[in-house]
Amino acid sequence: MSQTQPDTPPSLYAAREPVFPRRVSGAFRNMKWVIMAITLGIYYLTPWIRWDRGPNLPDQAVLVDLAHRRFYFFWIEIWPHEFYFVAGLLVMAGLGLFLFTSALGRVWCGYACPQTVWTDLFILVERWVEGDRNARLRLHRQKKWDARKLRLRVTKFVLWFLIALATGGAWVFYFTDAPQLAMDLVTMNAHPIAYSTMLILTATTFFFGGIAREQICIYACPWPRIQAAMMDEDTLTIGYRHWRGEPRGKLKGKKAQAADAAPQGDCIDCMACVNVCPMGIDIRDGQQMECITCGLCIDACDDVMAKIGKPRGLIDYLALTDETAEQAGKPPKSVWKHIFRPRTILYTSLWSAVGVALLVALFIRPVIELTVAPVRNPTYVLLSDGTIRNTYDVRLRNKNGDDRLFEITISGNDDLSVRLEGVEGQTVNVPADTMSLQRVYVTAPKGTEASLSERVDFRIWVEDTSNGDRAFKDTIFNGKGN
């Protein structure tokens, strides 16, 4: 009796087949070129923009000054205790991503995501060195490493490395003075952290943009798995009009079409939409998690339709509601009805509310800030003449670009008087863009109501002697009680 051998189970793992997208031209490809130029220009050039803030502050327009715990953005300066501005910007970025995804699908991924921008740049270099899609495929499938293949690969990798190095270099320039750091990097005098950061960013940019490419979008990025919650049947995203394209078949002449009674759709199965896709998918299979809605398949299909005399739009931006309407012979909704609907209006309202709140908080924030911390050990000191003294640590924050003289006074009770430690009079100098700690003594003479009361409310005032700006904090004076 023979024993049958079980079938070998299919492998759950397969080697990655690199994607070599074909060159395409059209409106969406041109839009991607423009966005790439703008975003890369902003990233590489911003650290070199100067902004005069005065003699005591850095003149770099955008600077994350970790050493002094500051963030400078042109005329705006964010202190550590104002991190809620950064948090608010992150909330706005998230709401903006929700808004654009709900309206137009993954347009962020397809046009402006750093992974997409740098991958496009790396593919451009690869195409320039190795040729268009067919040439790159032949080179990839060539097993033998001859002098030509080695030369092309080395040239491509060197150019990729230079782009990646410029990317890492531009990033570190955001954290210190760019011209000085550039000189230090060239003369090998920069801090080891600068070199290590550049090395890490260079390696990751090289790998993400050149080697991994679409794998980062499919497996590393969480957004493809979240986007479904942001989209509905009215979201405009890239789709294939299968009711118009099917049944697909090769292009036939007029005689062949007349002899063949079977109907044929507009799709001639030329694979142009597949060959230009940077994700390597077939949009005719329907909506897929991998699709980044870059629109290159639209350009490729429209070009083919124009050549064979068919209407454009076989592949286009459309919504599920449009699909149902068009199949029934009805006109689709206008673009604006898709964009302006309750979901997008809600996201826009939330985004605007956060933005307005940040602007209001930015413009009403005081130039002078102070905090008052009573010294509680001991609560009060009884001096030899019977005077009651309380001690306070007052932190003064000068947000101006020059040194300022701040006068400290008190109000709220005539029995109390103030004296500053280590300072003649009641005026203290606070350097530009710093916080200064000043110890303040408040006293009440023997027998006064303030000295006999257990608790007296009063107010500490700080005034900028140069322009009269004032700030205050309410606190309490502790007497010995009855």
LINHU-V164892 format. One record per residue. PSI is psi in radians with two decimals (999 if undefined). Layout:
# LINHU-V164892
psi
PSI
PSI
This chain:
# LINHU-V164892
psi
2.10
2.56
2.16
2.41
2.36
2.57
2.54
2.16
2.58
2.57
2.39
-0.13
2.50
2.56
2.47
2.34
1.96
2.60
2.20
1.51
2.49
2.65
2.44
2.67
2.68
-3.10
-0.77
-0.64
-0.72
-0.68
-0.69
-0.64
-0.78
-0.80
-0.68
-0.80
-0.72
-0.85
-0.75
-0.65
-0.77
-0.78
-0.81
-0.50
-0.43
-0.75
-0.29
-0.05
2.33
2.65
2.05
1.99
0.09
2.98
-0.34
0.05
2.70
2.59
0.30
2.24
-0.78
2.03
2.26
1.67
1.55
-0.57
-0.69
0.15
1.01
2.68
2.09
2.28
1.67
-2.01
-0.05
2.36
2.19
2.18
2.88
-0.68
-0.12
0.49
-0.27
-0.40
-0.78
-0.75
-0.70
-0.69
-0.66
-0.69
-0.74
-0.69
-0.74
-0.78
-0.63
-0.67
-0.73
-0.76
-0.90
-0.63
-0.73
-0.49
-0.77
0.34
-2.63
0.93
-0.54
-0.80
-0.65
-0.36
-0.67
-0.16
2.36
-0.66
-0.73
-0.77
-0.85
-0.60
-0.74
-0.73
-0.74
-0.69
-0.66
-0.78
-0.76
-0.76
-0.66
-0.63
-0.83
-0.19
-3.11
-2.97
-0.87
-0.71
-0.68
-0.65
-0.78
-0.72
-0.67
-0.70
-0.15
2.01
-0.61
2.28
1.62
-3.09
-0.62
-0.83
-0.71
-0.74
-0.77
-0.75
-0.75
-0.75
-0.80
-0.80
-0.62
-0.77
-0.71
-0.76
-0.70
-0.70
-0.78
-0.68
-0.72
-0.58
-0.85
-0.66
-0.72
-0.61
-0.79
-0.41
-0.31
-0.20
0.01
3.04
2.05
-0.88
-0.73
-0.72
-0.68
-0.73
-0.73
-0.64
-0.72
-0.69
0.10
0.55
0.05
2.81
2.52
-0.50
-0.64
-0.78
-0.74
-0.69
-0.77
-0.69
-0.77
-0.82
-0.61
-0.78
-0.76
-0.70
-0.76
-0.79
-0.82
-0.82
-0.52
-0.71
-0.97
-0.79
-1.96
-0.33
-0.59
-0.76
-0.61
-0.79
-0.61
-0.60
2.30
-0.27
-0.65
-0.51
-0.26
-0.45
-0.52
-0.52
-0.35
-0.27
2.68
-2.94
-0.20
0.03
2.27
2.04
2.98
2.29
2.90
2.19
1.49
-0.51
-0.33
-0.60
-0.42
2.64
2.37
2.75
2.92
2.65
2.28
2.66
3.01
-0.67
-0.73
-0.64
-0.66
-0.62
-0.45
2.02
-0.30
2.34
2.65
2.37
-3.12
-0.39
2.15
0.21
0.74
-0.21
0.24
-0.69
-0.58
-0.72
-0.42
-0.17
2.14
-0.25
-0.14
0.49
2.93
1.89
-0.31
-0.21
0.02
-3.12
2.35
2.63
-0.55
-0.35
2.24
0.20
0.79
-0.32
0.03
-0.57
-0.52
-0.81
-0.78
-0.78
-0.73
-0.66
-0.74
-0.77
-0.68
-0.62
-0.57
0.11
0.49
2.73
2.52
2.94
0.21
-0.70
2.24
3.02
2.11
2.83
2.87
-0.61
-0.61
-0.68
-0.81
-0.75
-0.77
-0.67
-0.52
0.06
0.26
2.67
2.54
2.91
2.75
2.75
-0.68
-0.52
-0.51
-0.68
-0.78
1.67
2.95
-0.73
-0.85
-0.60
-0.67
-0.82
-0.71
-0.71
-0.79
-0.76
-0.78
-0.67
-0.77
-0.73
-0.78
-0.72
-0.71
-0.72
-0.76
-0.80
-0.59
-0.72
-0.33
-0.04
2.44
2.64
-0.55
2.33
2.52
2.63
2.52
2.15
1.84
2.41
2.05
0.01
1.60
2.96
-0.71
2.86
2.28
1.95
2.97
-0.49
0.16
-0.01
2.45
2.24
2.31
2.59
2.43
2.45
1.99
2.12
2.12
2.23
2.04
1.93
0.16
2.88
0.09
2.88
2.54
2.56
2.12
2.25
2.26
2.17
3.01
2.75
2.91
-0.32
2.12
-0.29
-0.34
2.54
2.78
2.55
2.48
2.40
2.26
0.21
2.36
2.20
-2.66
0.34
2.33
2.47
2.21
2.08
2.84
2.37
0.74
2.97
2.29
2.43
2.14
2.23
2.29
2.35
2.23
2.23
2.68
2.14
2.78
2.37
-0.12
2.85
-0.67
-0.67
-0.50
-0.32
2.63
-0.52
2.28
2.22
2.43
3.07
2.35
2.19
2.53
2.23
2.32
1.98
-0.29
-0.53
-0.04
0.08
2.43
2.68
2.76
2.81
2.38
2.43
-2.96
2.67
2.26
2.01
-3.12
-0.19
2.91
999
